[in-house]
Amino acid sequence: MLTVVGAMVGGAIFALYAATLLLALLTAALFLGDGLIRLFGRGLRTGIGRRLAALVFGAILLAALVAVPILGILTLFLALCFGLGGFFLEAAERY
């Protein structure tokens, strides 16, 4: 990133990296929330309301798990790994 062109490329890569990590966490939260809703067996099977509820419940569960001192780091690492993998597998399947 010493040159002007390198700085632009580096900035773009950093922005893409940050967006990818956010997508990974959202995918992991959606997966956890969907599993939680399926566990309780409530609500509609499809729809935007169910997906939104799954995302909210999953984000709350993920935030609670990450708040645990030692287990939180491992949980965050696993959520990033599995969320990123799940996101790219879903994207490849839809492509």
C-alpha positions as CSV (number, residue, x, y, z in Angstrom):
1,M,0.0,0.0,0.0
2,L,2.9,2.3,-0.6
3,T,1.7,3.6,-3.9
4,V,-1.6,5.4,-4.8
5,V,-2.8,2.4,-6.7
6,G,-1.8,0.0,-3.9
7,A,-3.6,2.1,-1.3
8,M,-6.8,2.0,-3.3
9,V,-6.6,-1.8,-3.8
10,G,-5.7,-2.3,-0.2
11,G,-8.7,-0.1,0.9
12,A,-11.0,-2.0,-1.3
13,I,-9.8,-5.4,0.0
14,F,-10.2,-4.2,3.6
15,A,-13.8,-3.1,2.9
16,L,-14.6,-6.4,1.2
17,Y,-13.1,-8.2,4.2
18,A,-15.2,-6.3,6.7
19,A,-18.4,-6.9,4.6
20,T,-17.6,-10.6,4.3
21,L,-17.2,-10.9,8.1
22,L,-20.5,-9.1,8.6
23,L,-22.2,-11.5,6.2
24,A,-20.7,-14.5,8.0
25,L,-22.1,-13.4,11.3
26,L,-25.5,-12.7,9.9
27,T,-25.6,-16.1,8.2
28,A,-24.6,-17.8,11.5
29,A,-27.2,-15.8,13.4
30,L,-29.9,-16.8,10.8
31,F,-28.9,-20.4,11.0
32,L,-29.0,-20.4,14.8
33,G,-32.3,-18.6,14.9
34,D,-33.8,-21.0,12.3
35,G,-32.7,-24.0,14.4
36,L,-34.2,-22.4,17.5
37,I,-37.6,-21.8,15.8
38,R,-37.6,-25.3,14.4
39,L,-36.9,-26.7,17.8
40,F,-39.9,-25.0,19.3
41,G,-42.0,-25.8,16.2
42,R,-43.9,-22.5,16.2
43,G,-44.8,-20.1,13.4
44,L,-45.1,-20.4,9.7
45,R,-42.7,-22.6,7.8
46,T,-41.8,-19.9,5.2
47,G,-42.1,-16.1,4.9
48,I,-40.3,-13.0,5.6
49,G,-41.6,-12.7,9.1
50,R,-40.2,-16.1,10.0
51,R,-36.8,-15.2,8.5
52,L,-36.7,-11.9,10.4
53,A,-37.7,-13.6,13.7
54,A,-35.0,-16.2,13.1
55,L,-32.4,-13.5,12.5
56,V,-33.4,-11.6,15.6
57,F,-33.5,-14.7,17.8
58,G,-30.2,-16.0,16.3
59,A,-28.5,-12.6,16.9
60,I,-29.6,-12.5,20.5
61,L,-28.4,-16.1,21.1
62,L,-25.1,-15.5,19.3
63,A,-24.5,-12.3,21.3
64,A,-25.3,-14.2,24.6
65,L,-22.9,-16.9,23.7
66,V,-20.1,-14.5,22.7
67,A,-20.5,-12.7,26.0
68,V,-19.3,-15.8,27.9
69,P,-15.6,-15.1,28.8
70,I,-13.7,-18.2,27.5
71,L,-16.4,-19.8,25.4
72,G,-17.1,-16.5,23.6
73,I,-13.9,-16.5,21.6
74,L,-14.4,-20.0,20.4
75,T,-18.1,-19.3,19.6
76,L,-17.2,-16.2,17.6
77,F,-14.5,-18.1,15.6
78,L,-16.9,-21.0,14.9
79,A,-19.7,-18.6,13.9
80,L,-17.4,-16.8,11.5
81,C,-16.0,-20.0,10.0
82,F,-19.4,-21.8,9.6
83,G,-21.2,-18.7,8.7
84,L,-18.8,-17.8,5.9
85,G,-18.8,-21.3,4.6
86,G,-22.6,-21.5,4.7
87,F,-22.9,-18.2,2.9
88,F,-20.6,-19.1,0.1
89,L,-22.2,-22.6,-0.3
90,E,-25.7,-21.0,-0.5
91,A,-24.4,-18.4,-3.0
92,A,-22.8,-21.1,-5.2
93,E,-26.0,-23.2,-5.1
94,R,-28.2,-20.2,-6.1
95,Y,-25.7,-19.2,-8.8
